[in-house]
């Protein structure tokens, strides 16, 4: 091999550069002191370095916790030492005072000093470190004592038992309790709480609500542009909502392949289908039962005016004491339904007849009526309507008239003015109790000259209509307003009032009396009829919360006899004032079993499009979460929690179709849909020569007809990703029966029918209860006279419920008081308290459909008073009254308190020693971890310097040798 000069130069430069790189790396290590600058320098070593760094940071945090712990323990020890000194001083004063040699002035001084020392005890109990109270247990943000020395924190029975205190993690898996529980130093005096020992279980937790969802298998290789992926959500807060997916967004081709994100976006953008919603619910068990039970018990026409609003459908069941139809000498008649027991008021009423007076004006006056309650009386005077012309305007062709109601004795009673023209419309005139229609065109014709057409006016003054007023008899039931039938009658004199009284007897018959206003019986006990009792039903549509009409005045009324005669009378009952506005299906047997009274079915009628627009739910993405799960299933999940929401389903027929089969040779592809045969034209479906396409089969079924309708008008027909022909109704939840028994062909195979999509219902959140372990009685509540405090904690938030038993006398009083305070502190419908005399007291936390668990804890306040502070106050009071017995007994109590404080100090001292030991161990661990990390990461300076010098010498030598290898240039010769 021939070695050229250029080869020598190239090798020399490459090796020189490599040597320079090594020198740079060594120089960098020397300048930083670190062997590992980046993970690639030592992948194994960098892992160890990161672990050691984490260990060092952990020990540093432990060191900080230890420092905080020692500070906490030192402050606690100092405070306890001060408490000990105070107690020793109090004991010393008590011993001195107990020898009986002190005069009253000395005793007063001792009392004053003990009071001051007691206040100092309270101050020491509220000692803090860094703003945290050291004796308050876990509530370090609250002072232990109030100004009077009562506990400022809740000393509950559970806290008294568990004595939870603040702790610090000071080492791996090692936690140190650094605070001292207040009870261990200051003691407690039980307040004999009413609820003491009443609770065995003190906590409850609701179950989580879940959401309804459906899972769909999606083939990303399929073109869904001809498929139907519509979704219906049923039972949402806005009613049943159907969403139309734009399948044209789901084409699949080489230039635009189908992706998961495209499918999700298309479904999110699915728009709501306009329809009418009726949501309803019964307010009682009977209300729910009397519905027929189907999904369309209540329906509303889309064209109804009742498209928005809340209504009540009221079914009123009552017993009708009915009589057979009865006629009283043709004077009064009553039917079998409306003749209920009671008094019917009979009143005379005005009636009117009219005759021509002067000038025969009845051709211009018609429809004369009088108010039935009018006081006009034909026995007093006669009446006329008088028409008087006032003037004529030659310019605009109008005539003004004055119309008077004139009594033969009283004169003019009422007057009215009107102006007419040749083309005026009919005018309604009212003169007091009399109303009539005035025909201006007829009046104009009488006024103008015949055939002249000119505005020539004659006189119409004094033309009159003679009126005759008489009386009728009407009857209305006083109590309910029901109207009984009445005819013109001479039974009562004009102007005389009276009553008709129905009296039902024990013998199953009714007697009828007709009595005038003076009390005289006009027709009495002469009419008897048989009495029967029928169940009556009124169905009425009223505005939300409004009262239902009285018996017999519903929008639709029927009896048990009507149901027996015509069972279908309970189906499609029209309700309301609008034709076909709302209809309802009722259950005849449930009606018969229902209790008497009103049963309310609350109905919300809404136009879905308006509801969607108003609430921002016009697209499916606003009502459902749409995503692919870990199994690559497309999930559509309702945003609402609870079991009320479900998905609409469609029945389907799926089958494999052989596209190479000849269907023209006697094959039959017909289908029976809901009992109707749809015939398929098989004449063009020969695939034996040229294979048929999927579109050929789809079009053949779309054009199948029953003689009137096309199958494609009522059903969606398409191929699914499995290559199967799918036929299903366009509407969800419809009664769509598909019978394939008419098909006769070997080309149609594996026919299956069913419903889809399948879905999982959501679940409601379950309630949970905390109950007292024993029953409460009214006597227990009545005997308790003190104030007791319950502590309720809902979702971690505690609230005190203070009960003054001196104001209560029964368990129901107690329940009401607790419920009122709970509602005030936590809000209504969160916790419900139930129980009664002789029953347990239940605290129920209500589940809410929000997907969260909710917790309830029930406890009671064990004490508000410190034993130490109480005993010091008692000692001070004993000195004031020179109670030697209490003073002597206080020595024993002071010794007990001193022992308690010394014990606490001993525990603090032991903890301090342990923490200091742990501190030394943590410090040693940090040094160890630092050393280990240094061994891995830090550079060996001596070794690195030697390596750098070697590389430097090699570099210099290579440059020297290289200068001899490189050939002289022309420039070198010129020099």
NUKOL-228922 format. One record per residue (C-alpha): z, x, y. Coordinates in steps of 0.25 Angstrom, whole numbers, plus 5000, padded with zeros to 4 digits. Each point is the difference from the previous one (the first is absolute). Last residue first. Layout:
BEGIN
ZXY ...
end
This chain:
BEGIN
500850465133 498649974996 500350034986 501249904999 499149905007 499050014989 501149954990 500850084991 500249944986 501349934997 500750064988 500850115009 500649895009 500349924988 500950114994 500950005013 500049855001 500449984986 501150115002 500649925012 500049874992 500750064988 501050065009 500349865007 500049934986 501150104996 500849995012 500049844999 500450014986 501250095003 500449915012 499949884990 500950074990 501050045010 500049865007 500149924987 499549865006 500749875000 499649884993 500550004985 501250095002 500349945013 500049864994 501050054990 500950065011 499949875008 500449914988 501250094997 500450015014 499949855001 500849984987 501150095005 500149915013 500049874991 501150064992 500950045012 499849865006 500449944986 501350085000 500249955015 499749864996 501050014988 501150055009 499749895011 500149894989 501350054995 500550005014 499549865003 500749964987 501350065004 499949945014 499849864993 501250024991 500850055012 499649875008 500449914988 501350074998 500349995015 499749854999 500949984989 501150085007 499849915012 500149884992 501450054994 500550035014 499549865005 501149934991 501150065009 499349955012 499749874994 501549984996 500550065014 499349895008 500350055014 499149895007 499150105007 500250114989 499549904989 498849975009 499650155000 500250004985 499149884998 498950065008 500250134992 499949924987 498749925005 499350135004 500350064986 499649884992 498749985008 499649865003 498649934999 500149984985 499249964988 498849935007 499249934990 498750034992 498749944998 498750084998 498649945001 498750074997 498649975003 498850054992 498750015007 498649944997 500149905012 500249874993 501449985004 501249994989 501249935005 501350064999 501049914994 501550005003 500649914990 501549955001 500549954986 500349864998 501249915000 499849955014 498650045004 499050114999 498850055008 499750125010 498650035004 499550145004 498750025007 499549875005 500650005014 500250145007 501050114996 501149995010 499949855005 499549954986 501250084993 501049945011 499549864997 500050014985 501450065000 500649885008 499249904992 500550064987 501450005005 500049865004 499449964987 501150074993 501049915007 501050005012 499650115010 500550035014 501250084995 499050074991 499450095011 498950064993 499350135006 498750044994 499850155003 498550054999 499450114992 498550045001 499650064986 499049904997 501049895002 501550055000 501049905001 501550035003 500949884999 501250005010 501349924998 500849935011 501349944995 500349854997 499749994985 500649874994 498849915004 499050104994 500750014986 500349855001 498549975001 499750084988 499350134997 499550044986 500150144995 499150124998 499449975014 498550004999 498950105005 498649944998 498650055000 498749935004 498750034993 498850055008 498849924997 498950054990 498650025001 499049954991 499150094992 498549974999 498849974991 498849985008 499449924993 499949884991 499449994986 498749984992 499450104990 498650004994 499750124992 498549984998 498849935006 498750054995 500249934986 499849875008 500549864999 500949975012 500649865001 501450054995 500250085013 501049905007 500550045013 501149925007 500250025015 501249935005 500150085013 501050115002 499150085008 498649955005 498750064997 500149974985 499750114990 498850054992 500050154996 498950074992 500550124994 499650145003 501450065000 499950025015 499949855002 498649925000 499949885010 500149855001 500949935010 500249854997 499849875008 498750025007 499450094989 500249894990 499049925008 500349855002 499349874998 499350004986 501150094994 499350125004 499850154996 499550075012 501150105001 500050024985 498550045000 500250095012 501150084993 499250024988 498850055007 500950085010 500550084987 498650044997 499249954988 499350104991 498549994999 499549964987 501249944993 500749965013 499449865001 500949925010 499049925008 500049874992 501650014999 500249905011 501549984999 500649865000 501449975006 500749904992 501249935006 501449994994 500750095009 498850104999 499249994987 499150124998 498550014996 499450134994 499249934989 499050094992 498849934994 499150125001 500050025015 501350095000 499350124994 501050115000 499850145007 501149975011 501049974989 501149935008 501550044998 501049895004 501049965010 500549865004 501049995011 501249925006 500450045014 501450045004 500750005013 501150105002 501549985001 501050005012 501349924998 500750104991 500550095011 499550115009 498949985010 499050125002 499249954988 499550114991 498550024996 500050124990 498750064996 500350084987 499750155000 501250024991 500850075011 499849875009 498849975009 500449935013 500049865007 501249955007 499949855003 500149915011 499450075012 499050084991 499549864996 499449975014 500349895009 501550025000 500350025014 500949895002 499349915009 498650034994 500549984986 500749875003 498849955008 499050034988 501049944990 500049875008 501549954998 500849894995 501550034997 500649894991 501549984998 500249904988 501249925004 500749904990 500749885007 501049924993 500249944986 500050114989 498850044992 499849954986 498949905003 499350095009 500150114990 499349914990 498949965010 499750145004 499350015014 498750055004 499850015015 499049985011 499850055014 499049965010 499149924992 500049895011 500950055011 501349925002 500850074990 500050004985 499049964990 500650004986 499050084991 500749964987 501349915000 499249874999 499350054987 501149934992 499549865005 500849894995 501250084996 499950085013 499949875008 501249954994 500850125003 499749975014 499050055011 499950045014 499050105007 500150045014 501549965000 500549875007 500749934988 501350075002 500250065013 499150115005 500350154997 500850085010 499350125006 500350144995 498650055000 499149885004 499949884991 499149974988 500649884993 500149964985 500849874998 500549974986 500749884995 500849984988 500149854997 501249905000 499749864997 500649875007 499549864996 499949895011 500949905007 499649915012 500949895004 501250085004 499849975015 498849965008 500449975015 501450054999 500749995013 500550135006 499649985014 498950114999 499449924989 500250024985 499050014988 500750024987 499450064987 500750014987 499650114990 500250014985 500450104989 501349934997 500950095009 499449945012 499050065011 500149945013 498850005009 500349965015 498949955009 500550015014 499949925014 499450005014 499749885008 499050015012 499149894993 500849924990 500250064986 499349944988 498849965007 499350124995 498750085002 500050094988 500950124996 499950124990 501250094999 499950135008 500950124996 500850055012 501150064991 501349935004 499549895009 498949954991 498949945009 499549865001 499049935009 500049865005 498949965010 500249935014 499049945010 499350045013 498849935006 499150075010 499049945009 498950095005 499750005015 498950005011 500750005013 499050095008 498750034993 499149995013 498650055000 499450135001 498650055003 499750144996 498549974997 499549984986 499549875005 499849944986 501349925001 500850035012 501250104997 501449964997 499949934986 499250124995 501050105005 501149934993 499250014987 499850145002 501450035004 500649954987 501549995002 500950024988 501449944999 501450045000 501249915003 501550045001 499950055014 498549995004 499250104993 498550025001 499150074990 498650035006 498749994993 498950095006 499450005014 498549995001 499949895011 501250055007 501549964999 501250035008 501449974995 501449965006 501249954993 501149895002 501249954993 500949885002 499349915010 500749875001 501349974993 499849854997 498549994995 500150154997 498850095005 499550134993 499150055011 498750085000 499550065013 498550045000 499150105007 498549994999 499050124999 498650025004 500150145007 499649965014 500249855000 501550014997 500549874996 501449955004 501349944994 499549914989 501249924993 500249984985 501249924996 500750014986 500849874998 501449964996 500849874997 501549995002 501349994993 499749954986 498850094998 501050125000 499650145005 501250094996 499050094993 500450064987 498749974993 499350075012 498849915003 498550014997 498749965006 498850064993 499049955010 499749985015 498649995006 499549884992 501449945001 499749985015 499849855000 500049985015 501449935000 500850024987 499450034987 501050004988 500950114994 501050014989 501250084999 501150044991 501450045003 501150044989 501249934995 500950094992 500550004986 500950124995 500050024985 501350024994 500350084987 499550014986 498650064999 498749915000 499050115002 499550014986 499949874993 499349935012 500749915010 499549875006 500549925012 499649865005 499149964989 501149914994 500850134998 499150094991 500550104990 499450124993 500950044989 501250085005 500250155001 501350095000 499250125003 500650134994 499650135008 499250124998 499450075012 499050104998 499850085013 498950105002 500450095011 499150075009 499850145006 498850035008 498550035000 498849934994 500549865001 498749955007 499449994987 498650074997 500550094990 500749894992 501450024996 500650014987 501449994994 500150004984 499050114999 500650104992 500549904990 501449954997 499849855004 501050015011 501349924998 500750124993 500050095013 500649895008 501049964989 500550145000 500250005015 499350055013 498749994993 498950115004 498650005006 498950095004 498749935003 498950105004 498649965004 498850104999 499250115007 499950124991 500750125005 499350135001 499950124991 500250135008 501150054992 499149984987 498950075006 500950125004 500650014987 498750004993 499450115010 501250094998 499949994985 498650055000 498649944998 498850105002 499249995012 498750084999 500049994985 500349864999 501249904999 500149885009 501449955004 499849965014 499149894996 501249944992 500649945013 501349964995 500449855003 501549985002 500749874995 501449975006 501049904995 501149975010 500450095012 501350054994 499250034987 500049904988 498650044995 499250135003 498549984996 499150124998 498550015000 499350114992 498749934997 498950094994 498650025005 500350125009 501050054990 499150124995 500750074989 500350154998 501349995007 500549904989 501249935005 501149944991 500849905008 501549995001 500749885006 501350005009 501149915003 501150075008 501550044996 501349965005 501250104997 501249954993 501349975008 501250095000 501549974998 501350075003 501549974999 500249964985 501449974997 500349945013 501249915002 501050124999 500449985015 499249895007 501249955007 500350145006 501550044998 499950095012 500450134991 500750115008 499250135000 500350155000 499850105011 499750124992 499449974987 499549865006 499250085010 499250074990 499950155002 498750065003 499350124994 499649954986 499250114995 498749994992 499550104990 498649984993 499550135007 501050045010 500749945012 499549855000 501049945010 500949884998 500549885009 501049914993 500049884990 501449954998 499549924987 501249905000 500349985015 498550015003 499849884990 501149925005 499450025014 500650095011 499049965011 500250105011 500849995013 501350004992 501249965008 500750105009 500149915012 498950085008 499049994988 500150094988 499050074991 498950025011 498649974996 498850094998 500650074988 499949874992 500050074987 501550025000 500649985014 501050124999 499050115006 499449925011 498750065004 499750055014 499850154996 501449994994 500949885002 501449965000 500249855000 501250014991 500650115009 500049905012 500749894992 501050104995 500250045015 500249865003 501150004990 500650125006 500149935013 500749884994 500950104993 500450075013 500349865007 500949964988 500750135000 500349995015 500549864998 500950054990 500650105009 500249905011 500749904990 501050114996 499850094988 501150034991 499649914988 499550104991 498749934998 499550045014 499950154996 499449974986 498949915007 499750115011 499850104989 499149904992 499249985012 499850155002 499750024986 498949885001 499450075013 500050144993 499349944988 499049925009 499750135007 499750074987 499149894996 499250025012 499950154998 499649984986 499049905003 499450095011 500050124990 499449914989 498849955009 499750145005 500150054986 499049894996 499150035012 499950154996 499849964985 498949915004 499350115009 500250104988 499449904991 498849995009 499950155000 500150004985 498849904999 499250085010 500250124991 499749934987 498749955007 499750145004 500250054986 499149894994 498950045010 500150154997 500049974985 498749935002 499450115009 500350104989 499249934989 498849985010 500150155005 499150045012 499249874998 501249925005 500050075014 500850125006 500750054988 500650145001 500749975013 500650115009 499149955011 499550135006 500150084986 499349884993 498950005010 499850154999 499949994985 498949895001 499350075011 500050134992 499549934988 498849945008 499750145006 499950054985 499049894997 499250035012 500050154996 499649964986 498849925005 499650115011 500050114989 499249914990 498949975011 499950155004 499850054986 499049894997 499250045013 500050144996 499349974987 500550014986 498950004990 500449954986 
end
